[in-house]
Amino acid sequence: MTTPRPRTGDDGAPDRARAGDRADEIDAWAASGAMWLTGPSGSPPLGPPAGMVTELRAVADVLHRHARALGTGITIDPLALLGERAAIAGLSRRGTTSCGGATRLFPARDGWMALTLARPDDVELVPAWLETDVVDDVWATVTRVAAARPSALLVERARLLGLPAAALPASPGEPPRAPGPLAPLPVRAIPVAGPAAAAPPSALADLLVVDLSSLWAGPLCGGLLAEAGARVVKVESTTRPDGARRGPAAFFDLLNHAKQSVGVDLRSRGDLTRLRDLLHRADVVIEASRPRALTQLGIDAEALVAAGGPRVWVSITAHGRSGPAGERVGFGDDAAVAGGLVSWNGTQPCFCADAIADPTTGVVAAAAALDALVAGGRWLLDVAMAGVARRLAGPSLPARAPVPPVARPRARPAAGRAPRLGQHTGTVLAELELAP
């Protein structure tokens, strides 16, 4: 097996950051709670990838600056957001096993890989993925068989089967950057021509955000926009609601308490028509589905934006919207590995914080949405979690001596309970004059 080398300088210090910057990044990492979640269990926690702290602060600055420009205000500590789920759920660092336990790092024939088995269907697909029977426990089988297989083959078979798997790149490479007037965020920003140019809004409070997303990254994006002053309507299927409702209630409350809730039956033609009308009325749409999922519902993001619908459509995916990457599924931990965002314990990679591609993507998506609104025009924002991770990846910073105090992760207090599924359906339809 060829193992990617930890990317540090000859003296163990990364080339990407000066000594003073390194000390500041490590101190901030230790104080945030994210360091407590990084590294093997029972061993000292690990430092962050070099430059990641600076990059996340720059994204938060974009968010803060544009919120002020739109007549509101929001202040967040982007590093502290990384540990909120762990703080609420009582998770801790586990090295090559993710904090949540569903994802593991293991060696393939030519490098390290990550696989997430978060759903019963994922476990059932493992024999087909490996083309072998599971003769012992599933993770022992994965570790034994994958060691003899090339990572590219394993990733391609995972794509075909819909398994969330990723190979750790030897070098992350350059992520996409938003072109034109948008800030240099790790987002592919696609300008969309419409019947009329959309001028920058005067106030965020005047805007309607429709949040179709679930779990963490998208709901965090919507929650931040709500905190900044936008009206956010969370739309869920009445038969398959946001899976985060089954998790710790306090975490779901944290992400969704400031939103209104609309329930739709995706099997109903009338409900689908109302959903399309609602999307057309929105100023911003947030969704976190593979493109084909919306296409099956007759929803074409770019066509809606071009028809004078949303000013900004935020599409959050694991690996991007286009080509074979648009067919891949992924979660926060395996998407982070796909972007190279890990911390190194000697020659062994470890998960960096808890599902780090989720909260970092949520912050990036919120900043990019405000950036696009302030720029004016109409935009389709392709926000890939692996692309965000790629921007934040870097050589591992060694914990300096003496090691600064390492804080446990913490979560912001939610200002209230999240609404019940569909609690505001009638109210929202009436206010927007949509057919009940």
N, C-alpha and C positions, 0 to 999 in steps of 0.2 A: 504493500500500500504506500502511495505517495501522500504524505501528510502536509497540508499547507503550513508554512512556517508562521509562527507568531510574528507580526510585522512590527518589529522594534528596531531601533538603531543599534550600532555595534556595542554601545555601552549599556544597552538595556533601556535606554530612553528613546522615545519615538522621535523621528525626524520632524514630525508635523507640528510640535509645540515646543516653545522655549521653556526653560526651567521655571521661570516665574509663572507662566501660564499653566504649566503642569501642576504646580502646587495649588493654584487657585482651583483648577478643575477637580483635583482629588479632594480638596476640602469641601467643595460644593457637592460633589458626589457622595461623600461620607455623611454630610449633613442632611441630604435629601431623603434618605431611607433606601435609595436604589442600590447603594453599595452593600447594604445588609442582605440584599436579595441576590447577590452575584458571587458565585464561587461554589466550591464543594461544601457540602454539609460537614460540620465539625472542623473545618479549617478556616483560617482568616479570610475575610471577604476580599474580593479582587477590585482593582481599580477600573475606571471606565476606558473605553476606546478614546484615544487622543483626539481632541477637537470636538467631541460630541457635545460636551457641556456648552461650549461656545456656540456651536451650531443651533442647539435648542434655544439658547437665550436669544439668538438673532431671530428665530422664528417667532418667539413670544413677543419680541419687540415689534415685529410687523403687526401682530394681532393687537397689541396695546395701541400702537400709533393710529391704525385705521379705525379702531373703535372710537378713539377720541375724535378723529376727523368726521365720524358719522354721528357725533353728538352724544355719545354714551361713554362709558368707561368700563374697563375690565382689567384686573391685575391677577396674573397667575404665576406660580412658580412651576415651570414646565418639568423640572426634575422631580419635584414632589408628586406630580401627577403619575409618575411611573410606578409608584408603590401603593396607589390607593386600593386597588383590588386586593392586593396581598394584605394590607392593613385590615381590611374589613373581613376577609376570609381566613385570616390567620396563616397565610402561606409563608414559606421560608426558602432559602436557597438550597439547591439540591444538585449542583454541579452539572452533570450531563443529562439530568432529568429536569424538566421544566418545573418551575415553582408550583404550577397547577397540577403537574403529574401526568398530563396527557401526551407530552412530547418528549422524545429522547434523541440525543446525539449518539451516533454509533459510526464506526468506520466501514466504508465500502472498500472496494479493491483499490481505488485511486484517490481516496480522500474521505472527509467526514460528511455525514448526511444527517438530516433530521426528518422524523416522521411523527405525525400527530394522529393518535387514535382516540379522538374525543367523542366519537359517536359509535353506537353498536355496529352500524353498517361498515364503519372503517375497519373494525376488528374482523368482521366477516369477509372483507375483501383481501386480507393479508395472504391467504393461500393462493388466490388468483394472481396477486401482485408478484409473489415470489415463485410462482409455478411449482409449489411444493406443499405437502401437507404440514400442518402444525403438529409436530410430534411431541413437543413439550409446551411450556408456556409461550405465549405469542411473542413477547419481547426476546426471549432466548432464541426463538426461531429466526426472528428478524436479524438479530446480531450475528448468528452463525451463518445464515445464507447470504446476507448482504456483504459480508467480508470477502466473498469470492466474486461479486458482481461489480461491473463498472457503474459509477454513480449516474452517468448520463442515461443508461438503459433503465435504471431504477426510477429515475425522475420521469422519463417518457412513459413508462408503464403506469406510473402513478397518475399522470395526466389523463391517460386513456380511461382509467378506472374511476377517476374522481377522488383519489386519495391525496391528502395534503402532505406532500413530501418535498424536500429541497436538498440540494447539494451545497455545501459550504465552498464558496469560490476561493481559489488561491489568492486572488486579488479582486476586490469588489468592483473596480472600474468606476466610471463616471455615471452618476444618475442623470435622468433627464432634468432640464431646468426650464422654468417657464419663460417663453420668449417674449419679446415686445415689451410693453410697459409694465408687465408684472414683475414682482421681486424675484430674485434668483432662488426660488423655492424648489424642492425636488418634486415638481409637478409638471406634467405635460399639458400645457394650456392651449386649447384649440379655439381660435376665434370663430364664431358662427355668424354668418351674414343673415340678417332678418329683414322684415318689412320696414322696420324703423329702428334707428340706432337708439340704444338705451343710454340715457345720460346718467352720470353718477347720482345716486340717491342723496337727498339732503339729510336724511336721518335714518338710522337703523331701525328705530322704533316703528317706522312706517312700513316695514317690509314683512312679508309672509315667507317663512321657511317651512317647507314640507320635508319631514325626515322619514324616509322609508327604511332606514337602516336598522340593524340589530347588533346585539352583543356589545362591543366596546368602542372601536374606532369611530364609526359613524355617529352613534349616540353621544360620544364625547364631543365631536364636532358640533352637533346640534345643541348640546347643553351649553357649550361655550358661547355660541351665537345667542342663545336665550339669555344667558347671563349678561351678555353685552347689550341686550335691549331688544332683540328681534322677537317677533311672535313666532313661536315654533310649534307646529302641529305634527305630532308623531302618528304615523299611519301604520297599522299592523293588520295582518290577516287574522280574521276571527278564528280560523281553523289552525293556523300555524303562527302564533304570536311570537314576539321577540323571545328567543331562548334564554336571555338574561333574566326574564321573569322567574325562571326556575332556580336561579342562583341566589346568593345572599340578597335579601330585599333591600338592605341598606345600600348596596352598590347600585342596584337598579334605581333606587330613589335618587342617589347622588347624580346620576347621569340624566335623569328624566323628570325630575320633580317640577321643573319650570315649563314643561310642555303641556299642550292639550293633547288628548288622545282620541283618535278616530279609528274605528274598526271597520274593515271591509271584508266581505265574503268574495274571495277571488273566483269562486265558481259561479257568481251571479253576474249576468250581463249588465244589469242595472248598476250594481256596485262598481264594476269595471268602468262604466261610462262616467260615473261620479268621480272615480279616482282620476281618470284622465282629465276631467274638467278641473279638479282640484290642482293637479299638476300644472295645468295651463295657467291657472290664476296665481301660482306661486312666483315669488321673486327669486328664490333659491330652492333647489331640490338637492337633498342628500340621499344617496342610495349606495348600498354596498353589496350589489349582486353581480354575478357574471352577466355580461350583456345579453346572452341568450335567454336568461330568466325573464327579463323585461320584454324582450321581443316576443316571447310566447304569450305574454299578456297584451300584445298589440301596442306596446309602449316603446317609442323610438325617441331616445333622449335628444339627439341632434335635431330631429325633425320638430320636436316640441319647442326647442329653443329657437330654431329658425322661423317658426310660425308666430313668433312674438310672445311666446310663453315665458318661461323663467329667464331671468337675466343670466343666472349662473347655475349650471348643473354640475354638482360635485359627485363624481363616480369613484368610489373607493373599491379597489379590488386587491387581491393578493399580489398579482404579478402584472397588472395592466389590462387594458381593454381589448387590445388588438392582437391578431394572429393566434398562434397556439397558446401564448401566455394568457390570453383572455379566457381560455378553457380550463385553466388550472384553479384548483381550490387551495385555500391556505388559511392558516390562523396566525396569531401574532408571533408565536415562538418560531414556527418553521419559516414564516416569511422573513423574520429577522435573520435567520441562518442563511436564507437565499441571498440576502443582501450583504452577508459577511459581518453582520453586527453581533459579535460574540466577544467575550473576554477570555483571555488565555491563562491557563494554569500550567506554566511550563510549556509543554508541547501539546497539551490537551485543551480543546475549546470547552468553554462552559457557557451556559445560557446567561445572557446579560439582563439582569433584572427580571421582571415578570411580564412575559408576552410583550416585549418592549415595542414591537412594531405596531401594536394596537394604539397605545396612548400617544406615541410620537406622531403617528399618522393622523390621529384625531386633532392634535394641535396644528399640524401642518395644513390639514384640510380646512380648518376654521380660518387660519391666517390667509390661505389662498383664496377662500371665498370672499373675505373682506377686501383683499387686494384686487380681485377682479371687479368687485362692485365699485370701488374707488376709481379704477381705471376707466370704467364705463364700457359700453358695448355689451356683447353677449358671448358667453364662454362655456365651453365644455371642459371641465377640469378632470384629467385622468390622473388619479392619485393612487399609485401602487404602493402597498405596504413594503414590498421588497425594495422598491426604489427609494423610499424614505430611509429604510435601513441602510441602503448602500451609501447615501449621503452621510449618515452618522457613523459609519464604520471607520475604524482606524486602528493603528497599532495600540496594543494594550498598555496603559499607563501602570507602571509598578507603584504599589502603595508606598508612599514616602515614609521615611523613618524620622521621628517616631510617627506611628500611624495615628491620624487624627481620630477623635471620637466618632464612632460609627452609629448614627441614629437608626432607630427602627422606622419602618415605613409608617406613614400617617395618611389620613384621608380628610379632605375638607368636610365639614358638617353639612349635610343636606338641609336646605331651608324648609323642607316639607316632604310629604309622601308623593310618590309618583301616582298619576291618575290611574284608575282602573281601566282595563282595556275597553275602548269605545265610550268612555265616560262623557266625552264632549262631541260625539258624532252628530247628534241633532243640532246642537248649538252651532258648531262650525258650518254645517251645511246651510243652516238658516242665515247666519251672518254673511256668508259668501254667496247667498242666493243660488245655491245649487239645489237641484231637485232632490227631495228626500227619498 
